[in-house]
Amino acid sequence: MTKFGDWVFVDPTGRVSFLNLLDGNLCQVASSVAEYNQLKGTPDKQSNWFLDGLVFRCDSEGLLLRKGECYGWKVHPMIGGKFEFANIQTFSLRVYQALMDSYCVSETIKAG
């Protein structure tokens, strides 16, 4: 799981998928755990998967996570929130996951 609450899954065949809470997409990102472990250290994946620039900014501004917390969006970017530091806060991981679940279900129903 990322610091923004995104999930990384490994299926029974070893393929690795990423559930991105920014856009609600679940997609395969690697054909094996070994491939995922190589990819996750690249600058592109650090930026896109783990939002490292925002995580470093949160750390430097004193917005630190405690056990059981994740970063999240005050107003989610998919509903008009800005993709910026000022729109980030810490959440209980359980609360944020529930909020994102409700949001994704709502968006799926709207999309029909």
VENCORQUI-V209393 format. One line per field, one symbol per residue. burial: b if it has 16 or more other ideal C-beta (glycine too) atoms within 10 Angstrom, else e. A space follows every 50 residues. Layout:
# VENCORQUI-V209393
burial = ???
This chain:
# VENCORQUI-V209393
burial = ebbbbbebeeeeeebbbbbbbeebeeeebbeeeeebeeebeeeebeeebe beebbeebeeeeeeeeeebbbbbeebeeeeeeeeeeebebbebeebbebb eebbeeeeeeee
